[in-house]
Amino acid sequence: MNGSAAEIAFVGGGFGGRGGQNMLEPAGYGAAVCFGPNTKNFVDITRRLLAADGAVQLQKESELVDFVARCLMDPPAADRLGIHAQAMVMSHRGATQRTMEHLSELAATRELESMYVRAA
């Protein structure tokens, strides 16, 4: 058990034309995550979760029943999927802070360059 409200998560929207919903929240909670084939609005997240063995991408709606059954019949495998999903999400924590630090450094460098040009 992973401590979240749900241990198995189907992220909706992936079987329609609009694209899937954000799968980061259930992945971050360590749920065994699955979603449909249309994830055009979350391409990078989908790629990262699949590469980390942290999610399953279903191709047909009928595969959802099989996914849930596998998770229920093999809890350690479902837990591994959730652990991988959560690890992938956690590996990207702090990205906003790191981006802000880099932007601050860049702004400081630009300011120094600007002062140098004015002085010259």
Protein Blocks (a to p, Z undefined) as FASTA:
>chain_A
ZZiabfbdcdehjlmmnopadfklmmmnopacdddfblmklmmmmmmmmmnopaccdfbf
klmmmmmmmmmmmmmlmmmmmmmmmmmmmmmgoklmmmmmmmmmmmmmmmmmmmmmmmZZ
